[in-house]
C-alpha cells in the first residue's frame, strides 16, 4: 500500500518547526509509490465547505426562480475554488518538500478557502437583488490562497536554477491577476462592467501556467496527479450523496415511506454510483505517464467536470426544496437542474477519455443515447410526469454508459492505451 507521506523528499522526516528548510529543487516525476499526503487530503476537505455552501445558495435561488443569480453565482464561486485547488495541486506534485514552511503556507491556503466560503452568500445575495456584485470577501479569500502560492513559487525561484524561469513566470502572472481582482473588488462595479474585467483576468489566470510551463516543464508526477484529481472528484461526488439524502428526506417528510421514496432513493444513489464508475473507468495515471504533454488539456478540462459534479449535487438540493414546496419553479426546471449537469459530466468524461486514449465509437453512441434519455426526462417531467419517475428515467443515462463501457469499451481502451505506452510519446 502507498504511504501517505512524501517518500521522495530529501533527508529524514521533519522533526518539528525547528527542522531546516529544504530546497525546492523539484521531485522525481517517476518516483515509485508516490501518493497523496495527509496534508493534501486535509487541504481537499476544506473545499467541501465551498462546494456545500455554493450548492445550497444555488439551490435556494433556483427554487425561487432567480436563475441568473443562481447560475452566475455558482460559476463565479465554483471557478474560484476549483482553479485555486488546481494550481496548488500541480505545484505540490512537483515541489512538495513537506517541511515546516511548506506546511504553513498550505495551511494559509486553507484559511483562504474558509474565507472564500464565507464570501459565497454575499455574491449570490447581491446578484439576486441586482446590486453591484459583492465579491470582496470571496476575493479576499482567493487572494490569501494565491499569496501563499507566491511564497511557494518564490522558494522555487530561489532554490532551483533549472525551474527558476517557470517560477518567475508563475509569480508575475499570479501577481498581475491578484492585483486585478483586488482592483475590481474595490471598484465596486456593476455586473455588466465586472464581466469583461473578469474575462481578462481569467485569461491571465489560465494563461499563466501555459506561459510558465513553456519556459520549462515542472516535474509533476502523473500517477500522483491522477490520484489528486480523483480524490477531489470523490469529495465532490459526496455532495451528490448529501443531495440524495436531502431529497429523500423531503419525500419521506411529505409522503412517508412510500414507493416514490424508494424509487427516488434508488435512482439518485444509482446515478451517484454510476458517475463514480464512469469517471474511474479511465486509466488516467497510465495515460498521463505515457503522454505527459496531454496534462494541460486534461487538467484544465476538469474545471468543467468538477463544476458539473458539484452542480448535479446542487440540483438534487433543488429537487428537495421543490418537494417541500419551497419556491415556485416547475418540475421541468427542477429536472433540468439535475439532468443538464449530469449530461455535461458524461460528455466531459467521454471527451477526457478520448483525449487521453483515443476515440471509441461504441462509447460515443452510448453517451449520445444517454444525453437523449436525459433530455426526454426533462421534457416528460415538464409535461406532467412526476419528478421521481423523471429521476428514475435519468438514471438510465449513466448506467447505460457504464454497461456500454464494460461490454467492450474498456477492453478497446486498454488496447489503445497499450499502443500509446508502447509508442512512448515524449512529453
Secondary structure, 3 states (H helix, E strand, C coil): CCCCCCCCCCCCCCCCCCCCCCCCCCCCCCCCCCCCCHHHHHHHHHHHHHHHHHHHHHHHHHHCCCHHHHHHHHHHHHHHHHHHHHHHHHHHHHHCCCCHHHHHHHHHHHHHHHHHHHHHHHHHHHHHCCCCCCCHHHHHHHHHHHHHHHHHHHHHHHHCCCCHHHHHHHHHHHHHHHHHHHHHHHHCCCHHHHHHHHHHHHHHHHHHHHHHHHHCCCCCCHHHHHHHHHHHHHHHHHHHHHHHHHHHHHHHHHHCCCHHHHHHHHHHHHHHHHHHHHHHCCCHHHHHHHCHHHHHHHHHHHHHHHHHHHHHHHHHHHHHHHHCCCCCCCHHHHHHHHHHHHHHHHHHHHHHHHHHHCCCHHHHHHHHHHHHHHHHHHHHHHCCCCHHHHHHHHHHHHHHHHHHHHHHHHHHHHHHHHHHHHHCCCC
